[in-house]
Amino acid sequence: MTEAANSYIRSRQVSNMHVNINDAVLIEQYRNGDSAAMEQLVLKYQNRIYNVILKICADPDDAAELTQETFVKIIENLDKFEGRSGFYTWTFRIAVNLTLNYCQRNSKLAFRSLDAEQQQDDSQVKQVLKDFLSDDSSPDPAAEVQNKELYRIAAKALMGLDETHRAVIVLRDIEGMSYARIAEILDIELGTVRSRLSRARSKMRDILEAILR
């Protein structure tokens, strides 16, 4: 890890400004020696990157480290970015690949017990989940939920998926990405995205059914 990369990652004192400068402009500015341009790119994407990683790896400390590693790789490899895909897509590809590789190396993150953190589920939450289970066309509940308890149950079910299925659920149903963008990020065919998402939703539905028994 370079010292320059470290300095950007540690820099969190920049004001929480609204960043609306085009990514390509910021990249060009950074390549011309403007370090503040990279700080703006980090500010623009760090929260979304962290949230995606957290939903895949399920550990806040690991998610923070992987987010840092993502931006280190971005900084160290930005000269190789040719713009064939958007910077947004390139960034998410790095983040997701790092996270999936990390999870595969650390089996402790591969599956979180559904018996953990048992709490009493009220009848309203169970009814909403039952309605979801009865409708095959419904989106994943984690994408729609407003009720905190319902989100907890849906998130617990999400953790019951393997990392590859969890990733496609997160990108599609939580982040709202298009199939084409997901295919680009995961470097898979469009048809594979659709089939993997279908299997992921089916597995999540099975896990929710087990929770409701």
Backbone as ProteinMPNN parsed JSONL, in Angstrom:
{"seq_chain_A": "MTEAANSYIRSRQVSNMHVNINDAVLIEQYRNGDSAAMEQLVLKYQNRIYNVILKICADPDDAAELTQETFVKIIENLDKFEGRSGFYTWTFRIAVNLTLNYCQRNSKLAFRSLDAEQQQDDSQVKQVLKDFLSDDSSPDPAAEVQNKELYRIAAKALMGLDETHRAVIVLRDIEGMSYARIAEILDIELGTVRSRLSRARSKMRDILEAILR", "coords_chain_A": {"N_chain_A": [[0.839, -1.177, 0.0], [0.701, 2.143, -0.934], [2.14, 5.216, 0.368], [0.902, 7.515, -0.52], [-1.603, 6.519, -1.223], [-2.502, 5.696, 1.283], [-2.75, 8.196, 2.529], [-4.928, 9.382, 1.238], [-7.008, 7.668, 1.967], [-7.076, 7.998, 4.713], [-7.927, 10.546, 4.908], [-10.512, 12.165, 6.081], [-11.537, 14.517, 6.836], [-12.594, 16.3, 5.15], [-15.168, 18.544, 4.22], [-18.682, 17.68, 4.235], [-19.626, 17.896, 1.422], [-21.806, 18.457, -1.413], [-21.267, 16.47, -4.111], [-20.995, 17.019, -7.412], [-19.543, 17.037, -9.672], [-18.576, 15.755, -12.785], [-17.458, 12.375, -13.102], [-15.422, 11.715, -14.956], [-14.179, 14.179, -15.333], [-13.118, 14.647, -12.781], [-11.327, 12.497, -12.612], [-9.518, 13.144, -14.631], [-8.526, 15.533, -13.584], [-7.271, 14.574, -11.287], [-5.274, 12.969, -12.431], [-3.769, 14.97, -13.474], [-2.513, 15.931, -11.307], [-4.065, 16.968, -9.222], [-4.837, 16.409, -6.1], [-7.113, 16.779, -4.569], [-9.209, 16.098, -6.205], [-9.339, 13.301, -6.184], [-10.082, 12.958, -3.547], [-12.67, 13.932, -3.666], [-13.888, 12.006, -5.304], [-13.676, 9.777, -3.628], [-15.298, 10.638, -1.483], [-17.708, 10.75, -2.839], [-18.387, 8.087, -3.411], [-17.817, 6.409, -1.218], [-19.637, 5.725, 0.901], [-21.684, 4.234, -0.36], [-20.192, 2.134, -1.407], [-19.189, 0.995, 0.956], [-21.628, 0.164, 2.171], [-22.603, -1.738, 0.349], [-20.559, -3.685, 0.466], [-20.743, -4.37, 3.18], [-23.261, -5.616, 3.279], [-22.71, -7.894, 1.88], [-20.528, -9.162, 3.175], [-21.137, -9.033, 5.873], [-19.914, -8.131, 8.213], [-19.008, -5.394, 10.101], [-16.38, -4.413, 10.7], [-14.743, -5.832, 8.898], [-15.926, -4.929, 6.56], [-15.259, -2.22, 6.618], [-12.462, -2.367, 6.354], [-12.28, -3.612, 3.847], [-13.48, -1.696, 2.249], [-11.615, 0.362, 2.464], [-9.468, -0.97, 1.25], [-10.499, -1.246, -1.292], [-10.517, 1.433, -2.276], [-7.811, 1.983, -2.125], [-6.863, 0.244, -4.118], [-8.152, 1.376, -6.302], [-6.909, 3.91, -6.416], [-4.244, 3.144, -6.858], [-4.444, 1.927, -9.312], [-5.574, 3.637, -11.128], [-4.425, 4.782, -13.365], [-4.614, 2.761, -15.186], [-7.23, 2.664, -15.844], [-9.353, 2.847, -18.479], [-11.733, 3.834, -19.295], [-13.617, 2.343, -20.66], [-15.77, 1.21, -19.4], [-18.064, 2.77, -17.092], [-16.742, 4.833, -14.441], [-18.032, 4.431, -12.046], [-19.1, 1.803, -12.381], [-16.696, 0.364, -12.678], [-15.538, 0.819, -10.174], [-17.369, -0.466, -8.433], [-17.05, -3.063, -9.386], [-14.432, -3.683, -8.569], [-14.789, -3.508, -5.778], [-16.765, -5.508, -5.223], [-15.532, -7.843, -6.22], [-13.227, -7.966, -4.573], [-14.484, -8.371, -2.12], [-15.934, -10.797, -2.463], [-13.792, -12.556, -2.946], [-12.48, -12.307, -0.505], [-14.397, -13.315, 1.285], [-14.528, -15.956, 0.425], [-12.051, -16.854, 1.2], [-12.283, -16.76, 3.895], [-13.977, -18.632, 5.75], [-15.568, -18.231, 7.935], [-17.22, -16.162, 7.399], [-18.934, -17.069, 5.543], [-21.46, -18.11, 6.112], [-24.032, -17.159, 8.177], [-25.443, -18.125, 11.177], [-28.856, -18.96, 11.33], [-29.994, -19.148, 13.754], [-28.94, -17.246, 15.328], [-29.126, -14.348, 17.415], [-31.873, -14.523, 18.239], [-35.146, -13.307, 18.273], [-38.421, -12.282, 19.339], [-40.851, -12.52, 16.883], [-43.27, -10.4, 15.666], [-46.822, -10.68, 14.854], [-47.619, -9.093, 12.721], [-45.278, -8.606, 11.211], [-44.678, -11.226, 10.416], [-46.915, -11.72, 8.815], [-46.556, -9.938, 6.672], [-44.241, -11.021, 5.55], [-45.226, -13.53, 4.841], [-47.05, -12.776, 2.883], [-45.244, -11.886, 0.966], [-43.965, -14.307, 0.362], [-45.977, -15.664, -0.917], [-46.197, -14.546, -3.383], [-44.699, -14.813, -6.312], [-43.758, -12.893, -8.018], [-42.935, -10.809, -6.521], [-40.611, -8.298, -5.438], [-37.395, -8.631, -3.79], [-37.724, -8.683, -0.245], [-35.98, -7.147, 1.32], [-35.421, -4.962, -0.181], [-37.628, -3.328, -0.104], [-38.512, -2.911, 2.452], [-39.757, -1.072, 5.225], [-40.326, -1.324, 7.861], [-38.541, -1.804, 10.826], [-38.139, -4.238, 12.193], [-38.961, -6.102, 10.319], [-37.023, -5.646, 8.38], [-34.81, -6.609, 9.796], [-35.353, -9.364, 9.91], [-35.427, -10.007, 7.178], [-32.811, -9.297, 6.488], [-31.408, -11.167, 7.967], [-32.172, -13.474, 6.655], [-30.979, -12.939, 4.187], [-28.298, -13.232, 4.862], [-28.167, -15.922, 4.934], [-27.651, -16.816, 2.413], [-25.213, -17.945, -0.032], [-22.128, -16.238, -0.928], [-22.032, -15.434, -3.663], [-24.694, -15.504, -4.542], [-25.765, -13.763, -2.688], [-24.492, -11.408, -3.42], [-25.63, -10.773, -5.944], [-28.294, -10.356, -5.261], [-27.999, -8.139, -3.554], [-26.957, -6.196, -5.332], [-28.977, -6.003, -7.287], [-31.63, -5.962, -6.0], [-31.352, -4.355, -3.769], [-29.485, -2.283, -4.305], [-30.538, -1.596, -6.734], [-29.559, -1.866, -9.338], [-29.231, -2.225, -12.921], [-29.723, -5.209, -14.942], [-27.808, -5.372, -16.917], [-25.723, -3.749, -15.95], [-25.034, -5.155, -13.634], [-24.124, -7.528, -14.77], [-21.838, -6.545, -15.991], [-20.337, -5.664, -13.782], [-19.968, -8.054, -12.303], [-18.796, -9.539, -14.223], [-20.082, -11.483, -15.85], [-22.373, -13.321, -17.992], [-25.417, -11.838, -19.3], [-27.65, -13.523, -19.173], [-26.806, -15.235, -17.175], [-26.856, -13.581, -14.97], [-29.63, -13.24, -14.679], [-30.509, -15.904, -14.2], [-29.028, -16.525, -11.918], [-30.011, -14.632, -10.131], [-32.662, -15.444, -9.972], [-32.361, -17.958, -8.743], [-31.233, -17.11, -6.353], [-33.289, -15.576, -5.194], [-35.181, -17.575, -4.879], [-33.875, -19.28, -3.047], [-33.684, -17.533, -0.894], [-36.36, -17.195, -0.332], [-36.969, -19.789, 0.562], [-35.454, -19.814, 2.911], [-36.728, -17.825, 4.396], [-39.222, -19.027, 4.708], [-38.495, -21.109, 6.407], [-37.798, -19.635, 8.665], [-40.28, -18.673, 9.394], [-41.663, -20.867, 10.228]], "CA_chain_A": [[0.0, 0.0, 0.0], [1.558, 3.318, -1.022], [1.866, 6.279, 1.334], [-0.09, 8.408, -1.125], [-2.907, 5.866, -1.099], [-2.877, 5.78, 2.693], [-3.127, 9.557, 2.895], [-6.278, 9.642, 0.752], [-7.968, 6.89, 2.736], [-7.17, 8.57, 6.056], [-8.45, 11.91, 4.844], [-11.967, 12.182, 6.272], [-11.894, 15.793, 7.413], [-13.178, 17.153, 4.108], [-16.571, 18.829, 4.533], [-19.638, 16.795, 3.571], [-20.156, 18.69, 0.326], [-22.503, 17.751, -2.488], [-20.32, 16.297, -5.216], [-21.74, 16.898, -8.66], [-18.613, 17.118, -10.8], [-18.525, 14.52, -13.557], [-16.345, 11.505, -12.719], [-14.328, 11.817, -15.927], [-13.467, 15.425, -15.059], [-12.34, 14.446, -11.558], [-10.225, 11.589, -12.925], [-8.535, 13.913, -15.389], [-7.904, 16.472, -12.654], [-6.353, 13.813, -10.429], [-4.132, 12.577, -13.252], [-2.963, 16.174, -13.682], [-1.869, 16.313, -10.055], [-4.972, 17.571, -8.247], [-5.195, 15.364, -5.137], [-8.473, 17.019, -4.066], [-10.155, 15.424, -7.1], [-9.516, 11.949, -5.675], [-10.845, 13.065, -2.302], [-14.079, 14.08, -4.037], [-14.368, 10.701, -5.766], [-13.845, 8.936, -2.436], [-16.495, 11.126, -0.795], [-18.888, 10.465, -3.651], [-18.745, 6.673, -3.487], [-17.399, 5.578, -0.097], [-20.75, 5.191, 1.681], [-22.36, 3.183, -1.131], [-19.289, 0.988, -1.464], [-19.193, 0.361, 2.28], [-22.908, -0.498, 2.411], [-22.669, -2.95, -0.479], [-19.629, -4.658, 1.038], [-21.285, -4.825, 4.461], [-24.375, -6.54, 3.037], [-22.167, -9.154, 1.371], [-19.629, -9.838, 4.119], [-21.874, -9.095, 7.138], [-19.1, -7.754, 9.364], [-18.658, -3.974, 9.926], [-14.933, -4.197, 10.688], [-14.242, -6.332, 7.616], [-16.432, -4.04, 5.511], [-14.452, -0.995, 6.644], [-11.145, -2.686, 5.79], [-12.43, -3.886, 2.422], [-13.74, -0.407, 1.611], [-10.309, 1.014, 2.364], [-8.676, -1.678, 0.246], [-11.076, -0.905, -2.592], [-10.046, 2.737, -2.734], [-6.369, 1.859, -2.358], [-6.694, -0.352, -5.452], [-8.575, 2.371, -7.281], [-5.855, 4.917, -6.512], [-3.034, 2.558, -7.419], [-4.665, 1.413, -10.671], [-6.365, 4.572, -11.911], [-3.779, 5.005, -14.663], [-5.02, 1.669, -16.074], [-8.643, 2.827, -16.17], [-9.422, 3.368, -19.845], [-13.037, 4.436, -19.547], [-14.521, 1.509, -21.476], [-16.965, 1.195, -18.569], [-18.087, 3.949, -16.24], [-15.943, 4.756, -13.214], [-18.955, 3.843, -11.064], [-19.119, 0.352, -12.599], [-15.348, -0.125, -12.399], [-15.359, 0.866, -8.723], [-18.162, -1.528, -7.826], [-16.447, -4.34, -9.758], [-13.303, -3.887, -7.667], [-15.296, -3.736, -4.426], [-17.451, -6.803, -5.132], [-14.543, -8.909, -6.395], [-12.432, -8.045, -3.349], [-15.317, -8.912, -1.051], [-16.192, -12.215, -2.72], [-12.536, -13.283, -2.725], [-12.216, -12.316, 0.935], [-15.344, -14.244, 1.921], [-14.154, -17.329, 0.068], [-10.861, -17.198, 1.973], [-12.609, -16.719, 5.314], [-15.226, -19.382, 5.817], [-16.386, -17.763, 9.05], [-18.183, -15.197, 6.884], [-19.711, -17.658, 4.461], [-22.834, -18.379, 6.509], [-24.342, -16.723, 9.524], [-26.487, -19.007, 11.688], [-30.191, -18.395, 11.44], [-30.397, -19.197, 15.153], [-28.312, -16.146, 16.049], [-29.908, -13.17, 17.767], [-33.292, -14.849, 18.202], [-36.058, -12.344, 18.88], [-39.821, -12.59, 19.09], [-41.348, -11.889, 15.673], [-44.682, -10.119, 15.853], [-47.696, -11.26, 13.835], [-47.663, -8.222, 11.543], [-44.08, -8.883, 10.437], [-44.836, -12.544, 9.803], [-47.916, -11.646, 7.766], [-45.935, -9.287, 5.524], [-43.343, -11.989, 4.929], [-46.056, -14.562, 4.209], [-47.56, -12.187, 1.643], [-44.127, -11.902, 0.019], [-43.705, -15.678, -0.048], [-47.065, -16.161, -1.76], [-46.171, -13.818, -4.653], [-43.418, -15.06, -6.961], [-43.307, -11.715, -8.75], [-42.541, -9.764, -5.579], [-39.178, -8.04, -5.28], [-36.848, -9.074, -2.521], [-38.264, -7.835, 0.818], [-34.986, -6.215, 1.852], [-35.402, -3.756, -1.007], [-38.841, -2.554, 0.087], [-38.951, -2.872, 3.834], [-39.663, 0.126, 6.031], [-40.399, -1.75, 9.246], [-37.203, -2.187, 11.282], [-38.116, -5.659, 12.537], [-39.025, -6.833, 9.053], [-35.7, -5.56, 7.777], [-33.912, -7.501, 10.535], [-35.615, -10.745, 9.493], [-34.996, -10.134, 5.79], [-31.349, -9.262, 6.475], [-30.947, -12.451, 8.481], [-32.338, -14.421, 5.552], [-29.96, -12.616, 3.193], [-27.038, -13.8, 5.318], [-28.203, -17.364, 4.72], [-27.238, -17.119, 1.042], [-23.773, -17.898, -0.266], [-21.714, -14.887, -1.299], [-22.347, -15.086, -5.049], [-26.125, -15.204, -4.598], [-25.97, -12.569, -1.876], [-24.023, -10.256, -4.183], [-26.566, -10.394, -7.009], [-29.458, -9.797, -4.571], [-27.635, -6.803, -3.079], [-26.8, -5.274, -6.458], [-30.239, -5.815, -8.006], [-32.818, -5.661, -5.21], [-31.081, -3.319, -2.777], [-28.879, -1.141, -4.999], [-31.386, -1.229, -7.863], [-28.791, -1.822, -10.587], [-29.782, -2.941, -14.062], [-29.1, -6.507, -15.218], [-26.607, -5.143, -17.73], [-24.649, -3.239, -15.09], [-24.61, -6.257, -12.763], [-23.317, -8.422, -15.605], [-20.545, -5.896, -16.198], [-19.62, -5.652, -12.512], [-19.597, -9.419, -11.926], [-18.127, -10.134, -15.381], [-20.819, -12.683, -16.238], [-23.343, -13.079, -19.049], [-26.697, -11.305, -18.863], [-28.495, -14.65, -18.811], [-26.326, -15.759, -15.896], [-27.395, -12.684, -13.943], [-31.051, -13.546, -14.487], [-30.67, -17.22, -13.578], [-28.469, -16.473, -10.561], [-30.939, -13.87, -9.31], [-33.831, -16.293, -9.742], [-31.988, -18.958, -7.729], [-31.012, -16.414, -5.089], [-34.592, -15.24, -4.614], [-35.806, -18.829, -4.467], [-33.218, -19.724, -1.818], [-34.064, -16.622, 0.183], [-37.746, -17.532, 0.006], [-36.91, -21.004, 1.375], [-34.936, -19.467, 4.247], [-37.799, -17.099, 5.083], [-40.222, -20.004, 5.089], [-37.97, -21.812, 7.574], [-37.88, -18.711, 9.805], [-41.678, -18.49, 9.774], [-42.27, -22.111, 10.734]], "C_chain_A": [[0.883, 1.24, 0.0], [1.174, 4.351, 0.021], [0.825, 7.254, 0.799], [-1.492, 7.835, -0.987], [-3.401, 5.956, 0.332], [-3.396, 7.162, 3.052], [-4.533, 9.893, 2.42], [-7.315, 8.918, 1.595], [-8.149, 7.478, 4.129], [-7.863, 9.93, 6.049], [-9.971, 11.903, 4.904], [-12.417, 13.508, 6.886], [-12.508, 16.745, 6.386], [-14.655, 17.348, 4.409], [-17.489, 17.968, 3.694], [-20.36, 17.557, 2.468], [-20.945, 17.816, -0.652], [-21.57, 17.681, -3.69], [-21.105, 16.096, -6.496], [-20.847, 17.032, -9.885], [-18.548, 15.754, -11.483], [-17.286, 13.702, -13.217], [-15.157, 11.655, -13.665], [-13.504, 13.081, -15.708], [-12.58, 15.274, -13.838], [-11.139, 13.536, -11.812], [-9.124, 12.337, -13.669], [-7.801, 14.907, -14.489], [-6.892, 15.763, -11.756], [-5.1, 13.413, -11.204], [-3.207, 13.766, -13.537], [-2.39, 16.723, -12.382], [-2.747, 16.935, -8.999], [-5.461, 16.495, -7.278], [-6.607, 15.536, -4.591], [-9.515, 16.328, -4.939], [-10.397, 13.992, -6.641], [-10.31, 11.954, -4.375], [-12.337, 13.198, -2.598], [-14.664, 12.771, -4.548], [-14.594, 9.753, -4.598], [-15.112, 9.334, -1.69], [-17.77, 10.724, -1.53], [-19.345, 9.017, -3.525], [-18.502, 5.872, -2.214], [-18.567, 4.969, 0.681], [-21.47, 4.059, 0.949], [-21.491, 1.937, -1.22], [-19.289, 0.248, -0.133], [-20.484, -0.419, 2.51], [-23.062, -1.769, 1.595], [-21.775, -4.041, 0.107], [-20.182, -5.22, 2.335], [-22.402, -5.835, 4.26], [-23.883, -7.884, 2.5], [-21.362, -9.884, 2.431], [-20.174, -9.895, 5.537], [-21.074, -8.719, 8.376], [-18.631, -6.307, 9.186], [-17.161, -3.719, 9.86], [-14.326, -4.655, 9.369], [-14.687, -5.424, 6.474], [-15.625, -2.745, 5.448], [-13.085, -1.235, 6.009], [-11.227, -2.913, 4.29], [-12.751, -2.609, 1.638], [-12.437, 0.361, 1.424], [-9.464, 0.365, 1.274], [-9.184, -1.379, -1.159], [-10.519, 0.413, -3.115], [-8.533, 2.777, -2.904], [-6.121, 1.304, -3.757], [-7.093, 0.631, -6.547], [-7.475, 3.4, -7.504], [-4.629, 4.363, -7.217], [-3.189, 2.128, -8.871], [-5.401, 2.394, -11.574], [-5.741, 4.858, -13.272], [-4.166, 3.937, -15.686], [-6.479, 1.773, -16.485], [-8.764, 3.538, -17.507], [-10.782, 3.946, -20.203], [-13.964, 3.619, -20.412], [-15.828, 1.253, -20.731], [-16.942, 2.46, -17.727], [-17.228, 3.747, -14.998], [-16.753, 4.108, -12.096], [-18.955, 2.32, -11.169], [-17.769, -0.262, -12.259], [-15.095, -0.205, -10.893], [-16.118, -0.26, -8.037], [-17.596, -2.903, -8.172], [-15.274, -4.668, -8.832], [-13.8, -4.247, -6.271], [-15.918, -5.125, -4.276], [-16.458, -7.952, -5.279], [-13.668, -9.074, -5.165], [-13.22, -8.726, -2.232], [-15.585, -10.396, -1.241], [-14.934, -13.047, -2.486], [-12.229, -13.39, -1.24], [-13.118, -13.323, 1.641], [-14.979, -15.7, 1.639], [-12.923, -17.792, 0.837], [-11.157, -17.309, 3.468], [-13.978, -17.352, 5.528], [-16.125, -18.922, 6.949], [-17.442, -16.764, 8.593], [-19.16, -15.814, 5.893], [-21.171, -17.881, 4.825], [-23.039, -17.939, 7.935], [-25.557, -17.494, 10.009], [-27.82, -18.287, 11.786], [-30.707, -18.448, 12.871], [-29.831, -18.034, 15.952], [-29.304, -15.028, 16.299], [-31.403, -13.423, 17.654], [-34.106, -13.771, 18.912], [-37.482, -12.757, 18.534], [-40.31, -11.823, 17.867], [-42.841, -11.639, 15.803], [-45.49, -10.589, 14.655], [-47.745, -10.412, 12.576], [-46.476, -8.468, 10.628], [-44.219, -10.205, 9.712], [-45.841, -12.5, 8.658], [-47.35, -11.0, 6.514], [-45.029, -10.258, 4.791], [-44.13, -13.102, 4.245], [-46.639, -14.048, 2.891], [-46.479, -12.189, 0.568], [-43.915, -13.308, -0.53], [-44.767, -16.208, -0.999], [-47.062, -15.542, -3.146], [-44.802, -13.959, -5.298], [-42.892, -13.84, -7.705], [-42.822, -10.608, -7.824], [-41.04, -9.536, -5.618], [-38.7, -8.565, -3.944], [-37.306, -8.145, -1.401], [-37.262, -6.828, 1.358], [-34.949, -4.915, 1.069], [-36.557, -2.815, -0.671], [-39.128, -2.213, 1.542], [-38.765, -1.501, 4.468], [-39.644, -0.237, 7.518], [-39.049, -2.309, 9.693], [-37.106, -3.676, 11.583], [-38.162, -6.52, 11.278], [-37.677, -6.797, 8.357], [-34.731, -6.51, 8.46], [-34.085, -8.949, 10.079], [-35.135, -10.966, 8.061], [-33.476, -10.153, 5.69], [-30.77, -10.569, 6.982], [-31.078, -13.534, 7.404], [-31.285, -14.195, 4.476], [-28.623, -13.234, 3.574], [-27.0, -15.32, 5.184], [-27.814, -17.789, 3.318], [-25.718, -17.196, 0.961], [-23.429, -16.547, -0.89], [-22.111, -14.496, -2.718], [-23.827, -14.747, -5.214], [-26.448, -13.945, -3.795], [-25.586, -11.318, -2.674], [-25.046, -9.821, -5.225], [-27.858, -9.845, -6.419], [-29.179, -8.36, -4.131], [-27.599, -5.808, -4.241], [-28.126, -4.985, -7.155], [-31.35, -5.273, -7.102], [-32.596, -4.574, -4.16], [-30.492, -2.082, -3.44], [-29.674, -0.71, -6.227], [-30.663, -1.145, -9.191], [-29.486, -2.61, -11.688], [-29.075, -4.281, -14.224], [-27.795, -6.319, -15.983], [-25.444, -4.658, -16.878], [-24.134, -4.334, -14.152], [-23.726, -7.229, -13.531], [-21.922, -7.859, -15.804], [-19.712, -5.938, -14.923], [-19.111, -7.043, -12.148], [-18.863, -10.162, -13.036], [-18.744, -11.481, -15.738], [-21.816, -12.313, -17.334], [-24.659, -12.57, -18.459], [-27.635, -12.432, -18.423], [-28.094, -15.263, -17.479], [-26.818, -14.894, -14.752], [-28.832, -13.05, -13.634], [-31.239, -14.881, -13.771], [-30.148, -17.219, -12.144], [-29.4, -15.713, -9.624], [-32.183, -14.689, -8.986], [-33.536, -17.336, -8.663], [-31.813, -18.308, -6.364], [-32.331, -16.07, -4.404], [-35.31, -16.491, -4.124], [-35.213, -19.343, -3.159], [-33.598, -18.834, -0.642], [-35.493, -16.89, 0.63], [-37.791, -18.786, 0.876], [-36.452, -20.701, 2.796], [-36.003, -18.73, 5.052], [-38.905, -18.038, 5.537], [-39.787, -20.775, 6.337], [-38.059, -20.929, 8.828], [-39.314, -18.616, 10.313], [-42.33, -19.747, 10.343], [-42.381, -22.076, 12.259]], "O_chain_A": [[1.745, 1.368, 0.87], [0.042, 4.374, 0.504], [-0.019, 7.757, 1.542], [-2.445, 8.551, -0.678], [-4.57, 6.254, 0.577], [-4.37, 7.289, 3.793], [-5.263, 10.608, 3.107], [-8.37, 9.471, 1.906], [-9.254, 7.459, 4.67], [-8.329, 10.398, 7.088], [-10.638, 11.663, 3.897], [-13.533, 13.617, 7.394], [-12.894, 17.864, 6.723], [-15.327, 16.401, 4.815], [-17.139, 17.568, 2.583], [-21.557, 17.829, 2.568], [-20.769, 16.598, -0.704], [-21.138, 18.707, -4.217], [-21.809, 15.096, -6.641], [-21.339, 17.129, -11.009], [-18.474, 14.722, -10.816], [-16.196, 14.252, -13.062], [-14.011, 11.713, -13.218], [-12.284, 13.07, -15.872], [-11.43, 15.713, -13.841], [-10.054, 13.779, -11.284], [-7.94, 12.177, -13.369], [-6.592, 15.096, -14.623], [-5.804, 16.277, -11.497], [-3.989, 13.511, -10.684], [-2.019, 13.59, -13.807], [-1.853, 17.83, -12.346], [-2.242, 17.391, -7.973], [-6.392, 15.754, -7.592], [-7.238, 14.558, -4.19], [-10.6, 16.005, -4.456], [-11.528, 13.508, -6.698], [-11.117, 11.057, -4.131], [-13.17, 12.65, -1.877], [-15.818, 12.456, -4.256], [-15.578, 9.014, -4.571], [-15.908, 8.477, -1.307], [-18.781, 10.398, -0.909], [-20.544, 8.74, -3.53], [-18.953, 4.729, -2.137], [-18.494, 3.808, 1.081], [-21.825, 3.048, 1.555], [-21.99, 0.816, -1.12], [-19.378, -0.98, -0.098], [-20.44, -1.55, 2.996], [-23.589, -2.767, 2.086], [-22.195, -5.192, 0.229], [-20.099, -6.426, 2.57], [-22.483, -6.816, 4.999], [-24.564, -8.899, 2.649], [-21.493, -11.099, 2.577], [-19.725, -10.72, 6.332], [-21.527, -8.97, 9.492], [-17.926, -6.011, 8.221], [-16.708, -2.902, 9.057], [-13.494, -3.958, 8.787], [-13.929, -5.176, 5.536], [-15.34, -2.235, 4.364], [-12.605, -0.417, 5.225], [-10.358, -2.467, 3.541], [-12.334, -2.465, 0.488], [-12.186, 0.936, 0.365], [-8.825, 1.051, 0.477], [-8.4, -1.271, -2.101], [-10.098, 0.498, -4.269], [-8.024, 3.525, -3.739], [-5.281, 1.817, -4.496], [-6.447, 0.706, -7.592], [-7.146, 3.726, -8.645], [-4.041, 5.027, -8.071], [-2.199, 1.978, -9.586], [-5.811, 2.026, -12.675], [-6.457, 5.146, -14.231], [-4.066, 4.158, -16.893], [-6.924, 1.051, -17.377], [-8.337, 4.682, -17.656], [-10.962, 4.487, -21.294], [-14.993, 4.124, -20.863], [-16.878, 1.098, -21.355], [-15.921, 3.144, -17.653], [-17.014, 2.616, -14.56], [-16.223, 3.333, -11.3], [-18.824, 1.626, -10.161], [-17.712, -1.308, -11.614], [-14.512, -1.172, -10.401], [-15.577, -0.934, -7.16], [-17.651, -3.816, -7.348], [-15.143, -5.8, -8.367], [-13.293, -5.182, -5.651], [-15.63, -5.835, -3.312], [-16.535, -8.932, -4.538], [-13.391, -10.199, -4.751], [-12.684, -9.552, -1.494], [-15.479, -11.173, -0.292], [-15.003, -14.123, -1.893], [-11.774, -14.431, -0.766], [-12.662, -14.089, 2.49], [-15.106, -16.564, 2.507], [-12.765, -18.985, 1.098], [-10.369, -17.885, 4.219], [-15.004, -16.673, 5.489], [-17.325, -19.193, 6.931], [-18.432, -16.534, 9.287], [-20.104, -15.158, 5.455], [-22.037, -17.848, 3.951], [-22.272, -18.326, 8.817], [-26.587, -17.52, 9.335], [-27.901, -17.155, 12.261], [-31.745, -17.859, 13.175], [-30.189, -17.844, 17.115], [-30.207, -14.79, 15.498], [-32.124, -12.633, 17.046], [-33.778, -13.374, 20.03], [-37.719, -13.484, 17.568], [-40.194, -10.598, 17.822], [-43.604, -12.579, 16.028], [-44.943, -10.862, 13.586], [-47.895, -10.946, 11.477], [-46.633, -8.534, 9.409], [-43.914, -10.3, 8.523], [-45.649, -13.164, 7.64], [-47.629, -11.457, 5.406], [-45.039, -10.319, 3.562], [-43.736, -13.567, 3.176], [-46.714, -14.784, 1.907], [-46.757, -12.461, -0.6], [-43.71, -13.49, -1.73], [-44.493, -17.101, -1.801], [-47.837, -15.959, -4.007], [-43.849, -13.301, -4.882], [-41.698, -13.763, -7.994], [-42.348, -9.574, -8.294], [-40.276, -10.481, -5.811], [-39.501, -8.903, -3.073], [-37.282, -6.928, -1.579], [-37.659, -5.755, 1.811], [-34.505, -3.887, 1.58], [-36.464, -1.616, -0.933], [-39.914, -1.308, 1.821], [-37.739, -0.849, 4.271], [-39.027, 0.454, 8.329], [-38.479, -3.176, 9.031], [-36.1, -4.309, 11.264], [-37.482, -7.542, 11.189], [-37.234, -7.805, 7.805], [-33.919, -7.151, 7.794], [-33.107, -9.672, 9.885], [-34.513, -11.984, 7.76], [-32.909, -10.92, 4.911], [-29.746, -11.029, 6.478], [-30.21, -14.394, 7.261], [-30.756, -15.153, 3.914], [-27.89, -13.708, 2.706], [-25.941, -15.935, 5.303], [-27.661, -18.98, 3.048], [-25.014, -16.595, 1.773], [-24.312, -15.806, -1.323], [-22.487, -13.348, -2.957], [-24.176, -13.815, -5.937], [-27.309, -13.156, -4.186], [-26.271, -10.298, -2.61], [-25.303, -8.627, -5.377], [-28.467, -8.954, -7.01], [-30.015, -7.474, -4.309], [-28.147, -4.71, -4.143], [-28.376, -3.853, -7.568], [-31.946, -4.24, -7.407], [-33.553, -3.942, -3.713], [-30.934, -0.964, -3.179], [-29.509, 0.41, -6.711], [-31.104, -0.426, -10.087], [-30.237, -3.547, -11.416], [-27.971, -4.475, -13.714], [-26.808, -7.01, -15.733], [-24.31, -5.102, -17.058], [-22.932, -4.425, -13.906], [-22.71, -7.698, -13.018], [-20.938, -8.599, -15.788], [-18.514, -6.217, -14.973], [-17.963, -7.199, -11.733], [-18.367, -11.27, -12.831], [-18.045, -12.48, -15.907], [-22.073, -11.133, -17.575], [-24.981, -12.824, -17.298], [-28.332, -12.306, -17.416], [-28.945, -15.755, -16.737], [-27.158, -15.404, -13.685], [-29.216, -13.159, -12.47], [-32.039, -14.98, -12.84], [-30.745, -17.833, -11.26], [-29.565, -16.093, -8.465], [-32.697, -14.638, -7.869], [-34.357, -17.57, -7.777], [-32.195, -18.877, -5.342], [-32.479, -16.247, -3.194], [-35.967, -16.472, -3.084], [-35.941, -19.786, -2.271], [-33.81, -19.317, 0.47], [-35.805, -16.823, 1.819], [-38.569, -18.845, 1.828], [-36.983, -21.249, 3.762], [-36.166, -18.977, 6.247], [-39.462, -17.871, 6.622], [-40.602, -21.061, 7.214], [-38.359, -21.418, 9.917], [-39.544, -18.494, 11.516], [-43.436, -19.684, 10.88], [-42.865, -23.032, 12.865]]}, "name": "protein", "num_of_chains": 1, "seq": "MTEAANSYIRSRQVSNMHVNINDAVLIEQYRNGDSAAMEQLVLKYQNRIYNVILKICADPDDAAELTQETFVKIIENLDKFEGRSGFYTWTFRIAVNLTLNYCQRNSKLAFRSLDAEQQQDDSQVKQVLKDFLSDDSSPDPAAEVQNKELYRIAAKALMGLDETHRAVIVLRDIEGMSYARIAEILDIELGTVRSRLSRARSKMRDILEAILR"}
